[in-house]
Amino acid sequence: MDRKNISLSAALEGYFIAAHARRLSPATLRDYDNTFRKFEEFLGRDPPLSSITPAEIRGFLSSMNGLSAKTLLNYHTGLSALWTWAVKEGVAEEHIVRRVRRPKPEQREILPYTRRDLQVMLVACDHTSAYVRPGKRKSNHTRPTADRDRAIILLLVDTGMRASELCNLRIRDLDMANHRVHVMGKGRKERLLPIAARTSQAIWRYLATRDAKRDSAFLFATKTERQLERNNLRNTLKRIGKRAGVSGVTLHRFRHTFA
């Protein structure tokens, strides 16, 4: 069969084989898979990839009502990646997505954390929110992950690393003697990032409480020694912010604070 006549579904199969070979991040692959599934649903058929037109790409993006411009840009990026691969493989003659204007995401101001914000969040790591039991006085209790969460906050401020980079860190990536951490970042780019002595000390305190200290173990783990996932990390920081009285706590604000 002429490669220019292969179906969209066959092209997607070939694209994902190539994407796995390039070792794209799991998050990127999930995003692209979501985009492609929505595009297939919009088309309602499985046409030859080469028969798809820029008008159909525009129609797909226009049909996504109620989504932010940033999400639409992600869809455009995913389809562009598919056609970049298709042209290179001889599956398509033209990169039609380049004829479709990229959605322009909203420019939202992201305020960095103040010194006080960080100080009260570090304190809020220690205890749960106060609660009242029938017949008892208002009280709270010590959080078992306090040392871990303090180390996370300090490391995020020191390095500006992404959530996925932090969650993928392993104990072997630490260089405590020289106060630095080895990070495998987006696009498989390696970075050696300096950290403050206070951050090194916080990480040491946390690791002193850990049972699993193998070099291959994830640096930040759950209470059951499983890898800390991004959603867990995001929710943990939001709850810390709520206890501390700091509004709008997000992971991305740590990157802005670092910058």
Disulfide bonds with the S-S distance in Angstrom:
none
